[in-house]
């Protein structure tokens, strides 16, 4: 037996598909338009950086903490950078408490890959002394899932990084709430997520569109125009030409998001 | 690691390959007795065993779909599979992500609507790894599904693409993968010219990505020939057919 929430999703997904047959979206948006968005930085001052991102009704919070860690054996002078993601049970009727599932792992890894590939954070500056480096943890908290978690999460993560301060380190220990300066970022990276429904491609799915989607393409681009991470997800396929055209679109569509973060 | 070692000298890669050359590749279908379908792929130093079970009854039952078969996909690396330290057994976060995107490939390609209320289970076990294991695993799993007689739209396959020392290359080995500047695993359907799996990291321009897609489709053709031969060998015995089958 499918759950009640799944059945309601299925019915609403059918409605999304019906409306889309005329090239329209249920909320009246253009196919390639974002919903209204906002980013608020510094919302959790106990963290070393934080942000709350809203994309339509979707909300993702990001918090950054630094800890002192042992470096990886093959990179003894580099700090450690990790993105984790929690789908909180309060965010969607089908989300359950427990260890990360394949969806939250996939989301965390996409955001991680974009930031890592874009070399946004210079982990070579995180060396403290032999056997000790700073580790930077980005924790993404999905608070309200109304579609397009990937773009909202990447927005939250990047905003929190621009808000982050490097903690003061004395005698190889972190002095909490004291800082040695802002976290320098070499470039910014954000994603644009496209969904394919009955062959039609649209940007920034809301909750019902997310449920109706058959194919997903997440493209993380840098503010200087490189493609830093990609992931095709769900079952529908894409053509090479389609992906290349969407790469151009992702650069256009993320421009206002980059501006909001830099503001 | 010896980061200074040049990986590309005079247009040749460390193992003598050209930029688009694939490593030696062989596939044997029907290598497991119990599984409904199976295949062992040896690709460079990679060895990946794939198996398919099903369509069979869904367990647990509440997961069943009245419209189609559900597909489960497992990708895991054996603790002894890498040249580095002993790994942990079972899928880690990376492996769970790979299992998920591999599942999407087969959700697309298997005619799931023919088998409502059933499940098809696919396993990819990496026994020895040397770069490009997800592409090798899915290529083998595709043969395992065919060996199990599960109807599909196409036999799918792919190669990994990357950029090493500024040059675009196909089928990266582990060393090239580790030292490389970008990594693009690709699985395609040659029949529909569609891309079924596409992941990417590293910083790429549009021109580079376009070239990688071309190289990927070209590489897939060579891989497909090996898959087809593996299935012919399985059912007709080796060397009994001419090239046209």
HADDOCK unambig.tbl for C-alpha pairs under 7 A between the chains (distance, minus, plus):
assign (segid A and resid 1 and name CA) (segid B and resid 62 and name CA) 4.80 0.50 0.50
assign (segid A and resid 2 and name CA) (segid B and resid 62 and name CA) 6.40 0.50 0.50
assign (segid A and resid 102 and name CA) (segid B and resid 96 and name CA) 6.06 0.50 0.50
assign (segid A and resid 102 and name CA) (segid B and resid 97 and name CA) 6.27 0.50 0.50
assign (segid A and resid 102 and name CA) (segid B and resid 100 and name CA) 6.73 0.50 0.50
assign (segid A and resid 105 and name CA) (segid B and resid 93 and name CA) 6.41 0.50 0.50
assign (segid A and resid 105 and name CA) (segid B and resid 97 and name CA) 6.68 0.50 0.50
assign (segid A and resid 106 and name CA) (segid B and resid 97 and name CA) 5.43 0.50 0.50
assign (segid A and resid 113 and name CA) (segid B and resid 201 and name CA) 6.30 0.50 0.50
assign (segid A and resid 117 and name CA) (segid B and resid 201 and name CA) 5.81 0.50 0.50
assign (segid A and resid 117 and name CA) (segid B and resid 202 and name CA) 4.72 0.50 0.50
assign (segid A and resid 117 and name CA) (segid B and resid 203 and name CA) 6.30 0.50 0.50
assign (segid A and resid 118 and name CA) (segid B and resid 203 and name CA) 6.48 0.50 0.50
assign (segid A and resid 226 and name CA) (segid B and resid 203 and name CA) 5.52 0.50 0.50
assign (segid A and resid 226 and name CA) (segid B and resid 204 and name CA) 5.45 0.50 0.50
assign (segid A and resid 226 and name CA) (segid B and resid 205 and name CA) 5.60 0.50 0.50
assign (segid A and resid 227 and name CA) (segid B and resid 203 and name CA) 5.51 0.50 0.50
assign (segid A and resid 227 and name CA) (segid B and resid 204 and name CA) 5.08 0.50 0.50
assign (segid A and resid 227 and name CA) (segid B and resid 205 and name CA) 6.38 0.50 0.50
assign (segid A and resid 228 and name CA) (segid B and resid 201 and name CA) 5.50 0.50 0.50
assign (segid A and resid 228 and name CA) (segid B and resid 202 and name CA) 5.39 0.50 0.50
assign (segid A and resid 228 and name CA) (segid B and resid 203 and name CA) 4.73 0.50 0.50
assign (segid A and resid 228 and name CA) (segid B and resid 204 and name CA) 6.61 0.50 0.50
assign (segid A and resid 229 and name CA) (segid B and resid 200 and name CA) 5.02 0.50 0.50
assign (segid A and resid 229 and name CA) (segid B and resid 201 and name CA) 4.47 0.50 0.50
assign (segid A and resid 229 and name CA) (segid B and resid 202 and name CA) 6.82 0.50 0.50
assign (segid A and resid 230 and name CA) (segid B and resid 199 and name CA) 5.13 0.50 0.50
assign (segid A and resid 230 and name CA) (segid B and resid 200 and name CA) 4.75 0.50 0.50
assign (segid A and resid 230 and name CA) (segid B and resid 201 and name CA) 6.74 0.50 0.50
assign (segid A and resid 231 and name CA) (segid B and resid 198 and name CA) 5.82 0.50 0.50
assign (segid A and resid 231 and name CA) (segid B and resid 199 and name CA) 4.49 0.50 0.50
assign (segid A and resid 231 and name CA) (segid B and resid 200 and name CA) 6.61 0.50 0.50
assign (segid A and resid 232 and name CA) (segid B and resid 197 and name CA) 6.08 0.50 0.50
assign (segid A and resid 232 and name CA) (segid B and resid 198 and name CA) 5.26 0.50 0.50
assign (segid A and resid 232 and name CA) (segid B and resid 199 and name CA) 6.38 0.50 0.50
assign (segid A and resid 233 and name CA) (segid B and resid 101 and name CA) 6.12 0.50 0.50
assign (segid A and resid 233 and name CA) (segid B and resid 104 and name CA) 6.75 0.50 0.50
assign (segid A and resid 234 and name CA) (segid B and resid 104 and name CA) 5.29 0.50 0.50
assign (segid A and resid 235 and name CA) (segid B and resid 104 and name CA) 4.47 0.50 0.50
assign (segid A and resid 235 and name CA) (segid B and resid 105 and name CA) 6.22 0.50 0.50
assign (segid A and resid 235 and name CA) (segid B and resid 107 and name CA) 5.60 0.50 0.50
assign (segid A and resid 235 and name CA) (segid B and resid 108 and name CA) 5.01 0.50 0.50
assign (segid A and resid 236 and name CA) (segid B and resid 108 and name CA) 6.21 0.50 0.50
assign (segid A and resid 237 and name CA) (segid B and resid 194 and name CA) 5.90 0.50 0.50
assign (segid A and resid 237 and name CA) (segid B and resid 195 and name CA) 5.54 0.50 0.50
assign (segid A and resid 237 and name CA) (segid B and resid 196 and name CA) 5.00 0.50 0.50
assign (segid A and resid 238 and name CA) (segid B and resid 194 and name CA) 5.73 0.50 0.50
assign (segid A and resid 238 and name CA) (segid B and resid 195 and name CA) 5.30 0.50 0.50
assign (segid A and resid 238 and name CA) (segid B and resid 196 and name CA) 6.93 0.50 0.50
assign (segid A and resid 239 and name CA) (segid B and resid 193 and name CA) 6.92 0.50 0.50
assign (segid A and resid 239 and name CA) (segid B and resid 194 and name CA) 4.91 0.50 0.50
assign (segid A and resid 239 and name CA) (segid B and resid 195 and name CA) 5.70 0.50 0.50
assign (segid A and resid 240 and name CA) (segid B and resid 195 and name CA) 6.79 0.50 0.50
assign (segid A and resid 240 and name CA) (segid B and resid 213 and name CA) 6.46 0.50 0.50
assign (segid A and resid 244 and name CA) (segid B and resid 206 and name CA) 6.57 0.50 0.50
assign (segid A and resid 244 and name CA) (segid B and resid 210 and name CA) 6.92 0.50 0.50
